[in-house]
Amino acid sequence: MNNLRLKGMSSDGTKSQCSDAEIQALGHVFFYTIDELKHTDAESAWFNVSEFEELDTAQIADFDLRVTRERKGEKINWKGEFTHGDKNLTIYVETSC
């Protein structure tokens, strides 16, 4: 994957926010997921973070993840939406094809 570029992150300010440790761990899961999905034709996928047995996800195991991919010319926009109870985090990443 060439030119992986973080475009932004957001969380719902009206709800409980994720801790810095959760944000770091969720980001790691998202980038791992992009690496796994980049070779597929899937435009979206859903996971529970506990499914990633090869990663240390103990502190974030109850989060769900929805990943979407949108191709725009030579670029691919990835969006990862993590949710758990009243916590949520959305991460945006852009890559080139």
N, C-alpha and C positions, 0 to 999 in steps of 0.2 A: 504494500500500500504506500503510495507516494504522497508526500506533502500532507500528512495528517495535521489538521489545524483545529484547535479548540475554538469554537465560535462563541460559546457562552454557557452559562448555567443559570437556572432560576429555581426558586422554591416559592411556595405560596406563603406570603408573609402573614396571612390571617391564621395560619395553622402552626403547630409546633414545627420548628425548624430542625433539620438534621444537624448533628454535631459535626465538628471538623473531621473527626475520625471516621464517622459514617460517610461523609462526602468523599473523603479520600478513598475509602474502601469501595464505595459504589462507583466512583470513577474508574478504578482498576477493573472492576467487573465489566463496565461498559466497554472499555477499550479491548478487553479480552474478547467480549462478545462480537465486536466489530471484526476483529481478526478472524474469528471462527465463521462469521457469516459472509465475509467478503467474497468467498469462492462459490457462494450459492446464488440462486436467482430470487431468493426470498425478499419480498419488499417489506415484510413485517414479521415479527416473531414475539412470543410471550414466554416468560420464564419466571420461576420462583428462584431467587438467588441461591437457595439451599441446594439447587440442582447442580451447581458448579462445585463438584466434589474436589476438583484439583486446585481450587483456590481456598484461601483461609477466609471464610465468610461467616464465622460464628457470630460476630457482632451485628451482622446485617442479614442474617438468614431468613427473617420474616418479610423482607421486602420482595415485591413483585416487580418485574421489569418488562416493559414493552419497548421494543426496538423497531424503528421504521427507517427505511432508506428511500431517498428520492433522487433520481438521476436528473441532472440539469446540464446538458451538454457534456463538457469534459469534467464536470464536478459531480460528486456524490455527497448529498447532505444526509447525515445520520442524526437521529433523535432518540435519546434514551429517556424513558419516563419511569422513574422508580416511585412506588407507593407502598406505604405501610401505615395502617391506621390513619392518624391525622398528619403524618409526615409525607412529604413528597419532594422529589428533586428531578429536574429535567436538565439534560446535558445535550448540547448541540455541537456537532463536529462536522467539518467539511474535509473531504479528501478529493484528490484528483484521480481520474480513471487510469 
